[in-house]
Amino acid sequence: MKCSFYTVHTSVPRRLKIAVCSDLHDNPPERAIELLKEQKPDLIALPGDICEAPEITGEHGFTFMRACAGIAPTFYSLGNHDKAYDDAPGIVAKIREMGVILLDDDDIFCKGIWIGGITSGFRGHQHEGYFADTPAPNLSWLDHTFCHRKGFKLLLCHHPEYYPTYLRKRDISLVLSGHAHGGQWRLFGRGVLAPGQGLFPKYTSGVHENKLVISRGMGDHTWIPRIFNPHEIVILELVPIGDSDENRKD
Protein backbone atom coordinates (compact mmCIF):
# COMPACT_ATOMS: atom_id res chain seq x y z
CA MET A 1 0.00 0.00 0.00
CA LYS A 2 1.17 3.52 -0.77
CA CYS A 3 0.07 7.13 -0.46
CA SER A 4 -0.82 9.02 -3.63
CA PHE A 5 -0.56 12.81 -3.34
CA TYR A 6 -2.71 15.35 -5.15
CA THR A 7 -3.15 19.11 -4.79
CA VAL A 8 -6.39 20.79 -5.86
CA HIS A 9 -6.71 24.58 -6.04
CA THR A 10 -10.31 25.35 -5.26
CA SER A 11 -12.67 27.67 -3.36
CA VAL A 12 -11.94 26.09 0.04
CA PRO A 13 -11.62 28.82 2.72
CA ARG A 14 -8.26 27.54 4.02
CA ARG A 15 -5.75 24.82 3.32
CA LEU A 16 -6.93 21.37 4.29
CA LYS A 17 -5.14 18.04 4.15
CA ILE A 18 -7.63 15.23 3.59
CA ALA A 19 -6.92 11.50 3.59
CA VAL A 20 -9.28 9.62 1.26
CA CYS A 21 -9.53 5.99 2.37
CA SER A 22 -11.93 3.71 0.53
CA ASP A 23 -12.65 0.02 -0.02
CA LEU A 24 -10.82 -1.71 2.80
CA HIS A 25 -13.36 -4.57 2.53
CA ASP A 26 -12.54 -5.72 6.05
CA ASN A 27 -8.92 -6.54 5.20
CA PRO A 28 -6.21 -6.08 7.86
CA PRO A 29 -5.73 -2.33 8.39
CA GLU A 30 -2.34 -2.06 10.09
CA ARG A 31 -0.44 -0.59 7.13
CA ALA A 32 -3.20 1.91 6.38
CA ILE A 33 -3.26 3.07 10.01
CA GLU A 34 0.52 3.48 9.97
CA LEU A 35 0.36 5.66 6.84
CA LEU A 36 -2.38 7.85 8.30
CA LYS A 37 -0.39 8.44 11.47
CA GLU A 38 2.58 9.49 9.36
CA GLN A 39 0.55 11.90 7.23
CA LYS A 40 -1.43 13.58 10.06
CA PRO A 41 -4.39 14.75 7.94
CA ASP A 42 -6.86 17.44 9.02
CA LEU A 43 -9.78 15.23 7.98
CA ILE A 44 -10.26 11.58 7.00
CA ALA A 45 -12.88 10.70 4.40
CA LEU A 46 -14.13 7.12 4.09
CA PRO A 47 -16.29 6.93 0.94
CA GLY A 48 -17.67 3.44 1.48
CA ASP A 49 -16.92 -0.27 1.71
CA ILE A 50 -14.65 -0.21 4.75
CA CYS A 51 -16.40 -3.31 6.09
CA GLU A 52 -18.21 -6.06 4.20
CA ALA A 53 -21.71 -7.47 4.12
CA PRO A 54 -23.14 -8.16 7.60
CA GLU A 55 -22.54 -11.90 7.50
CA ILE A 56 -18.87 -10.92 7.94
CA THR A 57 -18.01 -9.54 11.36
CA GLY A 58 -16.33 -6.38 10.13
CA GLU A 59 -13.64 -6.68 12.81
CA HIS A 60 -10.85 -5.19 10.68
CA GLY A 61 -13.09 -2.45 9.34
CA PHE A 62 -14.19 -1.38 12.79
CA THR A 63 -10.59 -1.44 14.04
CA PHE A 64 -9.65 0.85 11.17
CA MET A 65 -12.54 3.24 11.84
CA ARG A 66 -11.66 3.50 15.52
CA ALA A 67 -8.03 4.26 14.67
CA CYS A 68 -9.06 6.89 12.11
CA ALA A 69 -11.26 8.66 14.65
CA GLY A 70 -8.25 8.86 16.98
CA ILE A 71 -6.16 10.57 14.28
CA ALA A 72 -8.53 13.20 12.84
CA PRO A 73 -12.25 13.92 12.41
CA THR A 74 -13.49 11.02 10.27
CA PHE A 75 -16.51 10.88 7.96
CA TYR A 76 -18.08 7.79 6.40
CA SER A 77 -20.61 7.37 3.58
CA LEU A 78 -22.18 4.03 2.70
CA GLY A 79 -21.06 2.05 -0.36
CA ASN A 80 -22.53 -0.90 -2.18
CA HIS A 81 -20.91 -3.45 0.15
CA ASP A 82 -22.55 -1.56 2.98
CA LYS A 83 -25.90 -1.88 1.20
CA ALA A 84 -27.18 -4.74 3.35
CA TYR A 85 -26.57 -3.03 6.67
CA ASP A 86 -30.32 -2.41 6.83
CA ASP A 87 -30.66 -6.17 7.36
CA ALA A 88 -28.28 -6.22 10.32
CA PRO A 89 -29.69 -4.32 13.30
CA GLY A 90 -27.03 -2.45 15.19
CA ILE A 91 -24.38 -2.31 12.45
CA VAL A 92 -24.94 1.36 11.61
CA ALA A 93 -25.03 2.14 15.33
CA LYS A 94 -21.72 0.34 15.73
CA ILE A 95 -20.15 2.49 13.01
CA ARG A 96 -21.14 5.55 15.02
CA GLU A 97 -19.75 3.96 18.20
CA MET A 98 -16.31 3.91 16.59
CA GLY A 99 -16.27 7.72 16.79
CA VAL A 100 -16.86 8.08 13.05
CA ILE A 101 -19.42 10.57 11.73
CA LEU A 102 -21.74 8.56 9.47
CA LEU A 103 -23.20 10.69 6.67
CA ASP A 104 -26.10 8.66 5.32
CA ASP A 105 -27.69 11.14 2.89
CA ASP A 106 -26.73 13.76 5.43
CA ASP A 107 -24.17 16.51 5.97
CA ILE A 108 -22.31 18.42 8.66
CA PHE A 109 -20.31 21.66 8.93
CA CYS A 110 -16.69 21.08 9.97
CA LYS A 111 -13.46 23.08 9.65
CA GLY A 112 -15.17 25.78 7.62
CA ILE A 113 -16.72 23.52 4.97
CA TRP A 114 -19.85 21.43 4.46
CA ILE A 115 -19.15 17.70 4.31
CA GLY A 116 -21.89 15.46 2.95
CA GLY A 117 -22.26 11.75 2.26
CA ILE A 118 -24.55 10.31 -0.38
CA THR A 119 -25.50 6.68 0.12
CA SER A 120 -25.14 4.04 -2.59
CA GLY A 121 -28.24 3.54 -4.70
CA PHE A 122 -27.88 -0.19 -4.07
CA ARG A 123 -29.35 0.37 -0.62
CA GLY A 124 -32.79 -1.19 -0.58
CA HIS A 125 -32.03 -3.27 -3.70
CA GLN A 126 -29.86 -5.89 -2.01
CA HIS A 127 -32.20 -8.79 -2.86
CA GLU A 128 -32.85 -7.86 -6.48
CA GLY A 129 -29.79 -9.42 -8.07
CA TYR A 130 -27.06 -8.01 -10.31
CA PHE A 131 -27.33 -4.49 -11.68
CA ALA A 132 -25.67 -3.68 -15.01
CA ASP A 133 -26.16 -0.02 -14.08
CA THR A 134 -25.79 1.39 -10.61
CA PRO A 135 -29.17 2.46 -9.21
CA ALA A 136 -29.63 6.21 -8.83
CA PRO A 137 -28.77 7.88 -5.50
CA ASN A 138 -31.09 10.01 -3.38
CA LEU A 139 -31.27 13.04 -5.64
CA SER A 140 -33.96 14.61 -3.45
CA TRP A 141 -31.48 14.98 -0.60
CA LEU A 142 -28.91 16.51 -2.94
CA ASP A 143 -31.30 19.01 -4.52
CA HIS A 144 -33.33 19.99 -1.47
CA THR A 145 -30.55 20.10 1.11
CA PHE A 146 -26.89 19.68 0.22
CA CYS A 147 -26.70 21.74 -2.97
CA HIS A 148 -28.36 24.68 -1.17
CA ARG A 149 -25.63 24.94 1.46
CA LYS A 150 -23.57 28.12 1.31
CA GLY A 151 -19.82 27.80 1.02
CA PHE A 152 -17.52 24.92 0.07
CA LYS A 153 -19.34 21.60 -0.28
CA LEU A 154 -17.35 18.35 -0.11
CA LEU A 155 -19.32 15.22 -1.00
CA LEU A 156 -18.36 11.64 -0.15
CA CYS A 157 -19.82 9.44 -2.88
CA HIS A 158 -18.76 5.82 -3.19
CA HIS A 159 -19.62 5.51 -6.88
CA PRO A 160 -17.52 7.56 -9.33
CA GLU A 161 -19.92 6.53 -12.10
CA TYR A 162 -22.47 8.87 -10.50
CA TYR A 163 -20.31 11.85 -11.40
CA PRO A 164 -21.08 12.46 -15.12
CA THR A 165 -24.82 11.82 -14.81
CA TYR A 166 -25.76 13.17 -11.40
CA LEU A 167 -22.99 15.31 -9.91
CA ARG A 168 -20.97 17.20 -12.51
CA LYS A 169 -23.56 19.93 -13.12
CA ARG A 170 -24.84 20.20 -9.56
CA ASP A 171 -23.59 22.83 -7.13
CA ILE A 172 -20.99 20.64 -5.42
CA SER A 173 -17.43 21.84 -4.91
CA LEU A 174 -15.60 18.50 -4.78
CA VAL A 175 -16.55 14.80 -4.85
CA LEU A 176 -14.51 12.01 -3.20
CA SER A 177 -15.07 8.44 -4.48
CA GLY A 178 -13.74 4.89 -4.50
CA HIS A 179 -15.47 1.68 -5.68
CA ALA A 180 -13.63 1.21 -9.01
CA HIS A 181 -10.50 -0.34 -7.41
CA GLY A 182 -8.40 1.46 -9.99
CA GLY A 183 -9.90 -0.66 -12.75
CA GLN A 184 -8.36 -3.80 -11.13
CA TRP A 185 -5.72 -4.09 -13.88
CA ARG A 186 -4.04 -0.91 -15.14
CA LEU A 187 -2.54 -0.92 -18.61
CA PHE A 188 -0.93 2.16 -20.17
CA GLY A 189 -2.26 4.24 -17.28
CA ARG A 190 -5.88 3.13 -17.67
CA GLY A 191 -8.08 0.80 -15.70
CA VAL A 192 -9.43 -2.26 -17.50
CA LEU A 193 -12.73 -3.00 -15.74
CA ALA A 194 -14.90 -1.30 -13.12
CA PRO A 195 -18.37 -2.05 -11.75
CA GLY A 196 -20.99 0.29 -13.16
CA GLN A 197 -18.61 1.42 -15.92
CA GLY A 198 -17.62 -1.76 -17.74
CA LEU A 199 -14.52 -2.18 -19.90
CA PHE A 200 -11.88 0.58 -20.04
CA PRO A 201 -13.74 2.83 -17.59
CA LYS A 202 -13.04 6.55 -17.45
CA TYR A 203 -13.33 7.13 -13.70
CA THR A 204 -11.02 4.81 -11.75
CA SER A 205 -8.21 6.88 -10.22
CA GLY A 206 -6.86 10.38 -9.69
CA VAL A 207 -8.35 13.86 -10.15
CA HIS A 208 -10.91 14.66 -12.85
CA GLU A 209 -12.01 18.15 -13.89
CA ASN A 210 -10.73 19.52 -10.57
CA LYS A 211 -14.02 18.27 -9.09
CA LEU A 212 -13.76 14.48 -8.68
CA VAL A 213 -11.05 12.61 -6.74
CA ILE A 214 -11.00 8.80 -6.85
CA SER A 215 -9.09 6.42 -4.59
CA ARG A 216 -8.06 3.00 -5.92
CA GLY A 217 -8.88 1.53 -2.50
CA MET A 218 -7.06 -0.18 0.34
CA GLY A 219 -8.26 -3.77 -0.09
CA ASP A 220 -10.08 -6.28 -2.26
CA HIS A 221 -13.06 -8.62 -2.01
CA THR A 222 -12.33 -10.83 -5.03
CA TRP A 223 -9.75 -13.45 -5.93
CA ILE A 224 -8.88 -11.54 -9.12
CA PRO A 225 -5.41 -10.02 -8.59
CA ARG A 226 -4.50 -6.40 -9.14
CA ILE A 227 -1.95 -5.75 -11.89
CA PHE A 228 0.13 -2.52 -11.95
CA ASN A 229 -2.41 -1.20 -9.46
CA PRO A 230 -1.21 -1.00 -5.84
CA HIS A 231 -3.55 -0.32 -2.96
CA GLU A 232 -3.53 3.31 -1.93
CA ILE A 233 -4.58 6.05 0.41
CA VAL A 234 -5.08 9.38 -1.35
CA ILE A 235 -3.58 12.37 0.45
CA LEU A 236 -5.37 15.39 -0.93
CA GLU A 237 -4.30 18.95 -0.20
CA LEU A 238 -6.99 21.54 -0.85
CA VAL A 239 -5.50 24.97 -1.48
CA PRO A 240 -7.49 28.22 -1.70
CA ILE A 241 -7.49 29.74 -5.17
CA GLY A 242 -4.75 32.36 -5.31
CA ASP A 243 -2.77 30.78 -2.49
CA SER A 244 0.68 29.32 -3.11
CA ASP A 245 3.69 28.02 -1.24
CA GLU A 246 5.26 31.48 -1.61
CA ASN A 247 2.57 33.21 0.45
CA ARG A 248 1.79 30.34 2.79
CA LYS A 249 1.87 31.28 6.47
CA ASP A 250 2.43 28.36 8.86
C-alpha positions as a Markdown table, in Angstrom:
| # | Residue | x | y | z |
|---|---|---|---|---|
| 1 | Met | 0.0 | 0.0 | 0.0 |
| 2 | Lys | 1.2 | 3.5 | -0.8 |
| 3 | Cys | 0.1 | 7.1 | -0.5 |
| 4 | Ser | -0.8 | 9.0 | -3.6 |
| 5 | Phe | -0.6 | 12.8 | -3.3 |
| 6 | Tyr | -2.7 | 15.4 | -5.1 |
| 7 | Thr | -3.2 | 19.1 | -4.8 |
| 8 | Val | -6.4 | 20.8 | -5.9 |
| 9 | His | -6.7 | 24.6 | -6.0 |
| 10 | Thr | -10.3 | 25.3 | -5.3 |
| 11 | Ser | -12.7 | 27.7 | -3.4 |
| 12 | Val | -11.9 | 26.1 | 0.0 |
| 13 | Pro | -11.6 | 28.8 | 2.7 |
| 14 | Arg | -8.3 | 27.5 | 4.0 |
| 15 | Arg | -5.8 | 24.8 | 3.3 |
| 16 | Leu | -6.9 | 21.4 | 4.3 |
| 17 | Lys | -5.1 | 18.0 | 4.1 |
| 18 | Ile | -7.6 | 15.2 | 3.6 |
| 19 | Ala | -6.9 | 11.5 | 3.6 |
| 20 | Val | -9.3 | 9.6 | 1.3 |
| 21 | Cys | -9.5 | 6.0 | 2.4 |
| 22 | Ser | -11.9 | 3.7 | 0.5 |
| 23 | Asp | -12.6 | 0.0 | 0.0 |
| 24 | Leu | -10.8 | -1.7 | 2.8 |
| 25 | His | -13.4 | -4.6 | 2.5 |
| 26 | Asp | -12.5 | -5.7 | 6.0 |
| 27 | Asn | -8.9 | -6.5 | 5.2 |
| 28 | Pro | -6.2 | -6.1 | 7.9 |
| 29 | Pro | -5.7 | -2.3 | 8.4 |
| 30 | Glu | -2.3 | -2.1 | 10.1 |
| 31 | Arg | -0.4 | -0.6 | 7.1 |
| 32 | Ala | -3.2 | 1.9 | 6.4 |
| 33 | Ile | -3.3 | 3.1 | 10.0 |
| 34 | Glu | 0.5 | 3.5 | 10.0 |
| 35 | Leu | 0.4 | 5.7 | 6.8 |
| 36 | Leu | -2.4 | 7.8 | 8.3 |
| 37 | Lys | -0.4 | 8.4 | 11.5 |
| 38 | Glu | 2.6 | 9.5 | 9.4 |
| 39 | Gln | 0.5 | 11.9 | 7.2 |
| 40 | Lys | -1.4 | 13.6 | 10.1 |
| 41 | Pro | -4.4 | 14.8 | 7.9 |
| 42 | Asp | -6.9 | 17.4 | 9.0 |
| 43 | Leu | -9.8 | 15.2 | 8.0 |
| 44 | Ile | -10.3 | 11.6 | 7.0 |
| 45 | Ala | -12.9 | 10.7 | 4.4 |
| 46 | Leu | -14.1 | 7.1 | 4.1 |
| 47 | Pro | -16.3 | 6.9 | 0.9 |
| 48 | Gly | -17.7 | 3.4 | 1.5 |
| 49 | Asp | -16.9 | -0.3 | 1.7 |
| 50 | Ile | -14.6 | -0.2 | 4.7 |
| 51 | Cys | -16.4 | -3.3 | 6.1 |
| 52 | Glu | -18.2 | -6.1 | 4.2 |
| 53 | Ala | -21.7 | -7.5 | 4.1 |
| 54 | Pro | -23.1 | -8.2 | 7.6 |
| 55 | Glu | -22.5 | -11.9 | 7.5 |
| 56 | Ile | -18.9 | -10.9 | 7.9 |
| 57 | Thr | -18.0 | -9.5 | 11.4 |
| 58 | Gly | -16.3 | -6.4 | 10.1 |
| 59 | Glu | -13.6 | -6.7 | 12.8 |
| 60 | His | -10.9 | -5.2 | 10.7 |
| 61 | Gly | -13.1 | -2.4 | 9.3 |
| 62 | Phe | -14.2 | -1.4 | 12.8 |
| 63 | Thr | -10.6 | -1.4 | 14.0 |
| 64 | Phe | -9.6 | 0.9 | 11.2 |
| 65 | Met | -12.5 | 3.2 | 11.8 |
| 66 | Arg | -11.7 | 3.5 | 15.5 |
| 67 | Ala | -8.0 | 4.3 | 14.7 |
| 68 | Cys | -9.1 | 6.9 | 12.1 |
| 69 | Ala | -11.3 | 8.7 | 14.7 |
| 70 | Gly | -8.2 | 8.9 | 17.0 |
| 71 | Ile | -6.2 | 10.6 | 14.3 |
| 72 | Ala | -8.5 | 13.2 | 12.8 |
| 73 | Pro | -12.3 | 13.9 | 12.4 |
| 74 | Thr | -13.5 | 11.0 | 10.3 |
| 75 | Phe | -16.5 | 10.9 | 8.0 |
| 76 | Tyr | -18.1 | 7.8 | 6.4 |
| 77 | Ser | -20.6 | 7.4 | 3.6 |
| 78 | Leu | -22.2 | 4.0 | 2.7 |
| 79 | Gly | -21.1 | 2.0 | -0.4 |
| 80 | Asn | -22.5 | -0.9 | -2.2 |
| 81 | His | -20.9 | -3.5 | 0.1 |
| 82 | Asp | -22.5 | -1.6 | 3.0 |
| 83 | Lys | -25.9 | -1.9 | 1.2 |
| 84 | Ala | -27.2 | -4.7 | 3.3 |
| 85 | Tyr | -26.6 | -3.0 | 6.7 |
| 86 | Asp | -30.3 | -2.4 | 6.8 |
| 87 | Asp | -30.7 | -6.2 | 7.4 |
| 88 | Ala | -28.3 | -6.2 | 10.3 |
| 89 | Pro | -29.7 | -4.3 | 13.3 |
| 90 | Gly | -27.0 | -2.5 | 15.2 |
| 91 | Ile | -24.4 | -2.3 | 12.4 |
| 92 | Val | -24.9 | 1.4 | 11.6 |
| 93 | Ala | -25.0 | 2.1 | 15.3 |
| 94 | Lys | -21.7 | 0.3 | 15.7 |
| 95 | Ile | -20.1 | 2.5 | 13.0 |
| 96 | Arg | -21.1 | 5.5 | 15.0 |
| 97 | Glu | -19.8 | 4.0 | 18.2 |
| 98 | Met | -16.3 | 3.9 | 16.6 |
| 99 | Gly | -16.3 | 7.7 | 16.8 |
| 100 | Val | -16.9 | 8.1 | 13.1 |
| 101 | Ile | -19.4 | 10.6 | 11.7 |
| 102 | Leu | -21.7 | 8.6 | 9.5 |
| 103 | Leu | -23.2 | 10.7 | 6.7 |
| 104 | Asp | -26.1 | 8.7 | 5.3 |
| 105 | Asp | -27.7 | 11.1 | 2.9 |
| 106 | Asp | -26.7 | 13.8 | 5.4 |
| 107 | Asp | -24.2 | 16.5 | 6.0 |
| 108 | Ile | -22.3 | 18.4 | 8.7 |
| 109 | Phe | -20.3 | 21.7 | 8.9 |
| 110 | Cys | -16.7 | 21.1 | 10.0 |
| 111 | Lys | -13.5 | 23.1 | 9.6 |
| 112 | Gly | -15.2 | 25.8 | 7.6 |
| 113 | Ile | -16.7 | 23.5 | 5.0 |
| 114 | Trp | -19.9 | 21.4 | 4.5 |
| 115 | Ile | -19.2 | 17.7 | 4.3 |
| 116 | Gly | -21.9 | 15.5 | 3.0 |
| 117 | Gly | -22.3 | 11.8 | 2.3 |
| 118 | Ile | -24.5 | 10.3 | -0.4 |
| 119 | Thr | -25.5 | 6.7 | 0.1 |
| 120 | Ser | -25.1 | 4.0 | -2.6 |
| 121 | Gly | -28.2 | 3.5 | -4.7 |
| 122 | Phe | -27.9 | -0.2 | -4.1 |
| 123 | Arg | -29.3 | 0.4 | -0.6 |
| 124 | Gly | -32.8 | -1.2 | -0.6 |
| 125 | His | -32.0 | -3.3 | -3.7 |
| 126 | Gln | -29.9 | -5.9 | -2.0 |
| 127 | His | -32.2 | -8.8 | -2.9 |
| 128 | Glu | -32.9 | -7.9 | -6.5 |
| 129 | Gly | -29.8 | -9.4 | -8.1 |
| 130 | Tyr | -27.1 | -8.0 | -10.3 |
| 131 | Phe | -27.3 | -4.5 | -11.7 |
| 132 | Ala | -25.7 | -3.7 | -15.0 |
| 133 | Asp | -26.2 | 0.0 | -14.1 |
| 134 | Thr | -25.8 | 1.4 | -10.6 |
| 135 | Pro | -29.2 | 2.5 | -9.2 |
| 136 | Ala | -29.6 | 6.2 | -8.8 |
| 137 | Pro | -28.8 | 7.9 | -5.5 |
| 138 | Asn | -31.1 | 10.0 | -3.4 |
| 139 | Leu | -31.3 | 13.0 | -5.6 |
| 140 | Ser | -34.0 | 14.6 | -3.5 |
| 141 | Trp | -31.5 | 15.0 | -0.6 |
| 142 | Leu | -28.9 | 16.5 | -2.9 |
| 143 | Asp | -31.3 | 19.0 | -4.5 |
| 144 | His | -33.3 | 20.0 | -1.5 |
| 145 | Thr | -30.6 | 20.1 | 1.1 |
| 146 | Phe | -26.9 | 19.7 | 0.2 |
| 147 | Cys | -26.7 | 21.7 | -3.0 |
| 148 | His | -28.4 | 24.7 | -1.2 |
| 149 | Arg | -25.6 | 24.9 | 1.5 |
| 150 | Lys | -23.6 | 28.1 | 1.3 |
| 151 | Gly | -19.8 | 27.8 | 1.0 |
| 152 | Phe | -17.5 | 24.9 | 0.1 |
| 153 | Lys | -19.3 | 21.6 | -0.3 |
| 154 | Leu | -17.3 | 18.3 | -0.1 |
| 155 | Leu | -19.3 | 15.2 | -1.0 |
| 156 | Leu | -18.4 | 11.6 | -0.1 |
| 157 | Cys | -19.8 | 9.4 | -2.9 |
| 158 | His | -18.8 | 5.8 | -3.2 |
| 159 | His | -19.6 | 5.5 | -6.9 |
| 160 | Pro | -17.5 | 7.6 | -9.3 |
| 161 | Glu | -19.9 | 6.5 | -12.1 |
| 162 | Tyr | -22.5 | 8.9 | -10.5 |
| 163 | Tyr | -20.3 | 11.9 | -11.4 |
| 164 | Pro | -21.1 | 12.5 | -15.1 |
| 165 | Thr | -24.8 | 11.8 | -14.8 |
| 166 | Tyr | -25.8 | 13.2 | -11.4 |
| 167 | Leu | -23.0 | 15.3 | -9.9 |
| 168 | Arg | -21.0 | 17.2 | -12.5 |
| 169 | Lys | -23.6 | 19.9 | -13.1 |
| 170 | Arg | -24.8 | 20.2 | -9.6 |
| 171 | Asp | -23.6 | 22.8 | -7.1 |
| 172 | Ile | -21.0 | 20.6 | -5.4 |
| 173 | Ser | -17.4 | 21.8 | -4.9 |
| 174 | Leu | -15.6 | 18.5 | -4.8 |
| 175 | Val | -16.5 | 14.8 | -4.9 |
| 176 | Leu | -14.5 | 12.0 | -3.2 |
| 177 | Ser | -15.1 | 8.4 | -4.5 |
| 178 | Gly | -13.7 | 4.9 | -4.5 |
| 179 | His | -15.5 | 1.7 | -5.7 |
| 180 | Ala | -13.6 | 1.2 | -9.0 |
| 181 | His | -10.5 | -0.3 | -7.4 |
| 182 | Gly | -8.4 | 1.5 | -10.0 |
| 183 | Gly | -9.9 | -0.7 | -12.7 |
| 184 | Gln | -8.4 | -3.8 | -11.1 |
| 185 | Trp | -5.7 | -4.1 | -13.9 |
| 186 | Arg | -4.0 | -0.9 | -15.1 |
| 187 | Leu | -2.5 | -0.9 | -18.6 |
| 188 | Phe | -0.9 | 2.2 | -20.2 |
| 189 | Gly | -2.3 | 4.2 | -17.3 |
| 190 | Arg | -5.9 | 3.1 | -17.7 |
| 191 | Gly | -8.1 | 0.8 | -15.7 |
| 192 | Val | -9.4 | -2.3 | -17.5 |
| 193 | Leu | -12.7 | -3.0 | -15.7 |
| 194 | Ala | -14.9 | -1.3 | -13.1 |
| 195 | Pro | -18.4 | -2.0 | -11.8 |
| 196 | Gly | -21.0 | 0.3 | -13.2 |
| 197 | Gln | -18.6 | 1.4 | -15.9 |
| 198 | Gly | -17.6 | -1.8 | -17.7 |
| 199 | Leu | -14.5 | -2.2 | -19.9 |
| 200 | Phe | -11.9 | 0.6 | -20.0 |
| 201 | Pro | -13.7 | 2.8 | -17.6 |
| 202 | Lys | -13.0 | 6.5 | -17.4 |
| 203 | Tyr | -13.3 | 7.1 | -13.7 |
| 204 | Thr | -11.0 | 4.8 | -11.8 |
| 205 | Ser | -8.2 | 6.9 | -10.2 |
| 206 | Gly | -6.9 | 10.4 | -9.7 |
| 207 | Val | -8.3 | 13.9 | -10.2 |
| 208 | His | -10.9 | 14.7 | -12.9 |
| 209 | Glu | -12.0 | 18.1 | -13.9 |
| 210 | Asn | -10.7 | 19.5 | -10.6 |
| 211 | Lys | -14.0 | 18.3 | -9.1 |
| 212 | Leu | -13.8 | 14.5 | -8.7 |
| 213 | Val | -11.1 | 12.6 | -6.7 |
| 214 | Ile | -11.0 | 8.8 | -6.9 |
| 215 | Ser | -9.1 | 6.4 | -4.6 |
| 216 | Arg | -8.1 | 3.0 | -5.9 |
| 217 | Gly | -8.9 | 1.5 | -2.5 |
| 218 | Met | -7.1 | -0.2 | 0.3 |
| 219 | Gly | -8.3 | -3.8 | -0.1 |
| 220 | Asp | -10.1 | -6.3 | -2.3 |
| 221 | His | -13.1 | -8.6 | -2.0 |
| 222 | Thr | -12.3 | -10.8 | -5.0 |
| 223 | Trp | -9.8 | -13.4 | -5.9 |
| 224 | Ile | -8.9 | -11.5 | -9.1 |
| 225 | Pro | -5.4 | -10.0 | -8.6 |
| 226 | Arg | -4.5 | -6.4 | -9.1 |
| 227 | Ile | -1.9 | -5.8 | -11.9 |
| 228 | Phe | 0.1 | -2.5 | -12.0 |
| 229 | Asn | -2.4 | -1.2 | -9.5 |
| 230 | Pro | -1.2 | -1.0 | -5.8 |
| 231 | His | -3.6 | -0.3 | -3.0 |
| 232 | Glu | -3.5 | 3.3 | -1.9 |
| 233 | Ile | -4.6 | 6.0 | 0.4 |
| 234 | Val | -5.1 | 9.4 | -1.3 |
| 235 | Ile | -3.6 | 12.4 | 0.4 |
| 236 | Leu | -5.4 | 15.4 | -0.9 |
| 237 | Glu | -4.3 | 19.0 | -0.2 |
| 238 | Leu | -7.0 | 21.5 | -0.9 |
| 239 | Val | -5.5 | 25.0 | -1.5 |
| 240 | Pro | -7.5 | 28.2 | -1.7 |
| 241 | Ile | -7.5 | 29.7 | -5.2 |
| 242 | Gly | -4.8 | 32.4 | -5.3 |
| 243 | Asp | -2.8 | 30.8 | -2.5 |
| 244 | Ser | 0.7 | 29.3 | -3.1 |
| 245 | Asp | 3.7 | 28.0 | -1.2 |
| 246 | Glu | 5.3 | 31.5 | -1.6 |
| 247 | Asn | 2.6 | 33.2 | 0.4 |
| 248 | Arg | 1.8 | 30.3 | 2.8 |
| 249 | Lys | 1.9 | 31.3 | 6.5 |
| 250 | Asp | 2.4 | 28.4 | 8.9 |
